[in-house]
Amino acid sequence: MSSTQTAQVSASRSFGALLSERFSCRGYRPDPVPRATIDEILRLAQRTASWCNSQPWQVIVNSAAATDRLREHLLSLPPGQPSGFDIPAPADYRGVYKDRRRACGLQLYESVGVTPGDRVASAKQARENFAFFGAPHVAIVTTEAILGTYGAVDCGAYVHNFMIAARSLGVASIAQAALAARAGVLREWYDLPAERQVVCGISFGYADPDHPANGFRTARADIGEACRWVD
């Protein structure tokens, strides 16, 4: 095997390890991430491929102090406040998609001691989304409305690369569509122009290994379920 092939195999294994190790972190230590580390995450994520290299994402990154202010504000809002997505949420989850969503939810509830049917406890856990699960930082990802679906798709790729880059630097993260449900609140908080749409948030920081919500991992479908091969 040539030196180039060896390097390629090594890189593949490293990327595979990052994909396998990354998880949606729902419990963080309070320690802020150094600014230099966050800048490196942003630099790496900026290499994300996009339609016509449009790079539609604009990201608002909160320091620990700014995260605390936003956390306090979101938690002060009535729990039953109507959702307000800029980009329509899924109309429904059916079939295997419903099954996977339910399995993930049950794993989370079991990890934190929420029994099925306990609406009070499940609502309390849902509120953790707006506490950013205790993360010291949150990033709000937005796109240009006129770019439509493909602008949002490009931002999805950016979110993935952000989380993988974070993992490569020892930083845990979770992408949060729940924060997009407060798009109107975030638009007012950050004085966002009307043409910017909130795609999602990314809470990030250093994982608390002792937090029960970090003790489970979701499964992935077999390749055969996700891929149709044509000869």
ZADOVEX-756762 format. One line per 10 residues: their letters; for each residue x, y, z of C-alpha. Coordinates in steps of 0.2 Angstrom, whole numbers, always signed. Layout:
N
A) X:Y:Z | ...
This chain:
231
MSSTQTAQVS) +0:+0:+0 | +7:+17:-5 | +9:+31:+8 | -5:+41:-1 | -17:+26:+1 | -11:+23:+19 | -15:+42:+23 | -32:+40:+15 | -37:+24:+25 | -31:+34:+41
ASRSFGALLS) -42:+49:+37 | -57:+38:+33 | -55:+29:+50 | -53:+46:+59 | -69:+52:+51 | -78:+36:+54 | -73:+37:+73 | -80:+55:+74 | -96:+50:+66 | -98:+35:+78
ERFSCRGYRP) -93:+45:+93 | -104:+60:+90 | -120:+60:+100 | -134:+72:+104 | -128:+79:+121 | -142:+83:+133 | -131:+87:+149 | -116:+99:+150 | -103:+105:+161 | -104:+124:+165
DPVPRATIDE) -86:+127:+158 | -86:+139:+143 | -77:+133:+128 | -62:+144:+124 | -65:+157:+110 | -50:+150:+100 | -59:+133:+100 | -75:+140:+94 | -67:+150:+80 | -59:+134:+74
ILRLAQRTAS) -76:+125:+74 | -83:+139:+64 | -68:+139:+52 | -70:+120:+49 | -89:+121:+47 | -87:+136:+34 | -79:+123:+22 | -97:+115:+20 | -102:+113:+2 | -117:+123:-4
WCNSQPWQVI) -128:+125:-19 | -118:+136:-31 | -106:+140:-17 | -120:+152:-10 | -115:+148:+8 | -133:+154:+14 | -129:+151:+33 | -127:+165:+45 | -124:+160:+63 | -126:+169:+79
VNSAAATDRL) -114:+162:+92 | -118:+166:+110 | -104:+168:+124 | -108:+160:+140 | -115:+176:+147 | -126:+179:+132 | -132:+161:+133 | -137:+163:+151 | -147:+179:+146 | -156:+170:+132
REHLLSLPPG) -159:+154:+142 | -167:+165:+156 | -178:+174:+143 | -184:+158:+135 | -188:+149:+151 | -198:+165:+157 | -210:+163:+142 | -227:+153:+145 | -224:+134:+142 | -239:+134:+131
QPSGFDIPAP) -234:+148:+119 | -239:+144:+101 | -225:+138:+90 | -219:+149:+77 | -207:+141:+64 | -200:+151:+50 | -198:+135:+40 | -213:+123:+41 | -211:+108:+53 | -214:+91:+47
ADYRGVYKDR) -233:+89:+45 | -233:+71:+52 | -222:+56:+56 | -228:+40:+49 | -222:+22:+47 | -204:+19:+50 | -201:+38:+53 | -213:+38:+67 | -206:+22:+74 | -188:+29:+75
RRACGLQLYE) -194:+45:+83 | -204:+36:+96 | -189:+24:+100 | -178:+39:+102 | -190:+48:+114 | -193:+32:+124 | -174:+30:+126 | -172:+48:+132 | -187:+46:+144 | -180:+30:+151
SVGVTPGDRV) -163:+38:+154 | -170:+52:+164 | -183:+42:+173 | -199:+48:+164 | -212:+35:+164 | -223:+33:+149 | -239:+43:+151 | -231:+55:+164 | -236:+72:+155 | -229:+83:+169
ASAKQARENF) -212:+75:+168 | -211:+74:+150 | -216:+92:+148 | -202:+96:+161 | -190:+87:+150 | -196:+96:+135 | -192:+113:+143 | -174:+107:+144 | -173:+112:+126 | -175:+130:+130
AFFGAPHVAI) -162:+128:+144 | -151:+122:+131 | -148:+107:+142 | -137:+117:+153 | -124:+121:+138 | -114:+136:+140 | -115:+141:+122 | -129:+141:+109 | -128:+145:+90 | -143:+150:+80
VTTEAILGTY) -142:+145:+62 | -152:+156:+49 | -154:+156:+30 | -160:+168:+17 | -178:+166:+14 | -177:+168:-5 | -166:+154:-6 | -180:+142:-1 | -178:+124:+2 | -160:+122:-5
GAVDCGAYVH) -154:+136:+7 | -161:+126:+21 | -153:+110:+15 | -136:+119:+14 | -138:+124:+32 | -142:+106:+37 | -125:+101:+29 | -117:+116:+39 | -125:+110:+55 | -119:+93:+53
NFMIAARSLG) -101:+99:+49 | -102:+110:+64 | -106:+96:+76 | -92:+85:+68 | -79:+99:+69 | -84:+101:+87 | -82:+83:+91 | -65:+83:+83 | -60:+96:+96 | -68:+87:+111
VASIAQAALA) -84:+98:+111 | -101:+90:+113 | -116:+97:+104 | -135:+95:+100 | -145:+102:+85 | -161:+109:+91 | -176:+111:+80 | -186:+116:+96 | -177:+133:+95 | -184:+136:+78
ARAGVLREWY) -201:+134:+85 | -197:+151:+94 | -192:+160:+78 | -202:+175:+82 | -195:+177:+99 | -177:+175:+92 | -180:+187:+78 | -185:+200:+91 | -171:+196:+103 | -157:+197:+89
DLPAERQVVC) -166:+210:+79 | -165:+199:+63 | -172:+205:+47 | -188:+198:+40 | -178:+190:+25 | -168:+179:+38 | -176:+162:+43 | -171:+153:+58 | -167:+135:+54 | -162:+128:+71
GISFGYADPD) -150:+130:+85 | -135:+121:+91 | -131:+120:+109 | -113:+115:+113 | -100:+114:+127 | -91:+100:+136 | -102:+85:+140 | -106:+80:+158 | -102:+61:+157 | -112:+58:+173
HPANGFRTAR) -128:+65:+166 | -141:+51:+163 | -147:+58:+147 | -130:+56:+140 | -130:+37:+143 | -139:+31:+128 | -136:+30:+109 | -149:+30:+95 | -148:+16:+82 | -145:+19:+63
ADIGEACRWV) -155:+10:+49 | -146:-3:+39 | -139:+3:+23 | -151:-8:+14 | -166:+2:+21 | -158:+19:+16 | -151:+14:-1 | -157:+7:-17 | -143:+0:-28 | -145:+0:-47
D) -133:-10:-58
